[in-house]
């Protein structure tokens, strides 16, 4: 049977212990690039502060049992408070050792603490300060950066980018990208695997936090990568879309 691209990738990113090339255990001897956590931001664009974080009062066991992929949406937009809770508990900065951003923690594991993932929000139904358009989640500041205001965004992603009927009513689409170099600079090609692992961890968080907030969530695997890359003005190579979620009431 001919090898698919996936099989080739899997074979070529296998790891094997080699004493002479093993990474030193003492992180103090690592290159600076291996211990620096990189944060993407758009400092010249409008910034929307997210409301104060409130404690979640929802049992984890219940969230796991109730977790479903839901495709029916009322069309009602999310409130900023709900977005704040969702983004923080799914992907926010939960702590820093000695105030050091390079030793910060998030609610999901990341290979080598490289954190290659970025989150973009496609707001298809606006509310309060959040107009229809595209936003980037600034995880460091727990805020939203407005990349573009676009009242016709729904028309651009359905059916061109996502061939799903739910796109006709869903108010919010979360788009997850990976900046692969953050991980591959340390782990070479195998770092590509780690970025995909990480997206799975983050995706489960999005599902469970959505359930805790009384929201509907559905992961989407079939989407037009290049269309999203154009909308976000990213190259699809150094940074590429790897996961999409529909969210709403």
DAKA-V491785 format. One line per field, one symbol per residue. ss: DSSP state (H for helix, E for strand, C for the rest). phi: phi as a letter, one per 20 degrees, with the letter a starting at -180 (. if undefined). A space follows every 10 residues. Layout:
ss: ???
phi: ???
This chain:
ss: CCCCHHHHHH HHCCCCCCHH HCCCCCHHHC CHHHHCCCCC CCCCCCEEEC CCCCCCCCCH HHHHHHCCCC CCCCCCCCCH HHHHHHHHHH HCEEEEHHHC HHHEEECCCC HHHCCCEEEE EEECCCECCE CCEEEEEECC CCEEEEEEEC CCHHHHHCCC CCCCHHHHCC CEEEEEEEEC HHHHHHHCCH HHHHHHHHHH HHHHHHHHHH HHCCCEEEEE CCCCHHHHHH HHCCCCCCEE EEEEEEEEC
phi: .fffgfffff ffdfdcfcgf dfffffffef fgffdeeede bcfeegddfe fgfdfedbff gffffegbed ddcfnfffef fffffgfffe bfeercflme ffceccfbfc gmleleecdd ddeebealed egqdcdeeff dlbddeeaeb fdfgfedcef dcecffffcf ebcedddcef ggeffddlff gfffffgfff ffffggfffg ffemdebbfc eebegfffff feldemcfcb fcaccecrf
